[in-house]
Amino acid sequence: MLEAAADLFHKQGLRATSPDHVMEASGTGKGQFYHYFASKEGLVHEVLQGHIQAIRIGAAQVNYDVRSWAGLERWFATHAQLQEAFAWTRGCPFGTIGNELAVGDELVRQDLSLLFEVVRGKLALFFAAEKAAGRLSGNADEIKLADFCIAAVQGGMLMAKIKRDGAALATTIDAAMSYLKTFRRRPEKARTSR
């Protein structure tokens, strides 16, 4: 049920997906659905918790454990590859849910906030490691750089979905990487005493 729900939320959004749609897609009945979930909100919560856990343990479709600049480029590129696999008809599964948040969707908002905090933390860890190694400008803020990466890829994916074309996302990724690389620096060579 969780996999079917995640796919439907990604494909058609939360509002257009009913528990009946999830039951039909998963081949389950009302008794099973309501045994595990008290409501649709409970289902959405479990889907998002599953995404959060997958990101934390490295089991998500995107590798969020970035350890190099090449790894950061792969992180961006993987988003484009996943969107291309759906012929540019879908955006980010998390952004799709986020775009439909209403005032009363507090649990979903909290889940999405936590999910993006986990992603931000993983990206910020890379920038912090680069800074500690002297390969990133001392005035670079790793949290802000991580937020920038998330915002850039989310915006690029939205434009690619709207235009049904990956050109806007490719341009966004190139511009984002160019900007991020302005913070790179070569570490000073260790001085040796004789």
N, C-alpha and C positions, 0 to 999 in steps of 0.2 A: 504494500500500500504506500509506503514512504517513497519508494522509487517512482511509482506511477504518479503520485502527487507532485513530487519534485519536477518531473518531466512536464506535467500539465501546467503547473504554475509558471514554469519557464516558457512554455509554448504559448499559452493563452492568458496568463495572468491569474491573479487570485480571484478577482471578482467574477470572471467568466468560468471558473472551475468550481463545481459544486461537489459535495460528498458523493452524489450519485455518479458523477463523471469519474471520480477516483475509484469507486467501487467497480464500475464497468471496466475501466482500464486495468485494474488489478485482479479482476475476476473474483471479487469478494462480495459478501452480502452486508446488509445493514447490521446484523448481529455482530459480525466480526468488527466492522468499523466502529460501532459504538462501544464495543468491549474495550478497544484500545484508546479511543479518543472520545472525550465528552462532547466535543464540538469541532467545527472546522478550524477554529482558532487553535485548538489543541493539536490538530494535525499540522497546521502551519508551523507551530512552535517546534514540534518534533522534527519536521523537515529541516528547519533552520538549525536546530541543535545538531542534527546529523552532519550538516555542512560544516558547522563550527568544529566539530570533533575531527572530521576528515582533514580540515586545514591544519588543526593543531598537530595531528600525528603524521602528516605528510601523505595522506591517502587521497587527497583531492585531485581532480583532473589537472589543476594548475599547481606547479611546484612553488610554494610560497617561501621555501627555505632558500633564499638567495644568498649565495656566498661569494659571488664575483660579479664584475661588470657584465661579463658574458651571460651569467646567470640572470641578471636583471633584464638584459635584452631578451633572453628566452622567456622570462616571465611575461613581458609585454607581448611577445610573438605568440605565445600559447593562447592568450586571450583572442587574438586575431584568428588563429587556426581553428579554435573551437567555434567561433562565430561563423567562419567560412564553412565549416562542416554543416551548418544549418542554412546555407545559402543566404546568409546575412538577414534571415527572417527573425532571428532572436537576438536579444541583447544579453547582458549579464543576468544570470538567474537571480542574483541578489538585487541588482538594480531594478529588474522587472517587478519584484515584490515591493521594493522601496518606493517605486513610482506610484503605487496604488495605496500607500498608507493614508488612512483617514484619521481624524482626530481621536477616535475611540480605539484605535489599534495599538494600544500601549504595549502589550506583550510582544507583538510582532516588531514594533519599533525598537524595543529593548533588545530583542534577539538580533536584529540587524545591526544595531549599534555595537553589540558585543562582537558579532562576526567581523565588522570592519575594524574594531579595535585589535582583534587577533591578527588580521592581515596587516594592519599598520605596525603592530609590534614586531612582526617578522621582518617587514621591510626596513623598519627603523634599526633593527639589530644589524642588518648588513651595513647601513650607513654609519652606525656607531663603530662597528669593527673597522671600517675604512678610515674613519677619523682617528681611532686609537692607533692604527698602523701608520698614520701620517700621510695617508693617500687621499684624504678629503680635507678641504679647507676647514680650519679651526672655527670659522664663523658659520659653518653650515649647521643647520638645525635638523637633526635626523628625523624628528617627528614631522616637521613641516615637509621635508622631502618625501617621506613616506605618504603623507596625505596628498601631496602633489601627484605622486604616481597613481594613487587610487583614483583621484579626481580626473586625471588625464585619460586613463584607460576607460573609466566609466563614460566620460563624455564622448570619447572616440567611438566606443561601441554603440552608444545611442545614435550618433550620426550615421554610422555604418548601417544600422538597422533601418533608420528612416530612409536612407538613400538606396538601400539594398545593394551596397557597394562598399568594398573595403578600403577605398582610396582615402577617405577621411580618417579612418582609423590608422592607416599606414602613415599618413602625414602627421597625425597626433603623436604616434609612437616615435617617429624620427625627431620631431621637435622636442618632445619630452626628453629623449636621450641626449640630445644636443644641449639642452638646458642643464640637465643633471651633470653632464661631463664638465660644465664650467666650474663645478666645485671640486673637481679632481685635481690632485697635485702629486708631484713626484716626491716621495719621502727623501729627506736629506740623507746623504750618505753618512754612515757612521764614521766619525773621525778616529783614526788610529794613532796612538801615541807610539813614538819610537824611543 
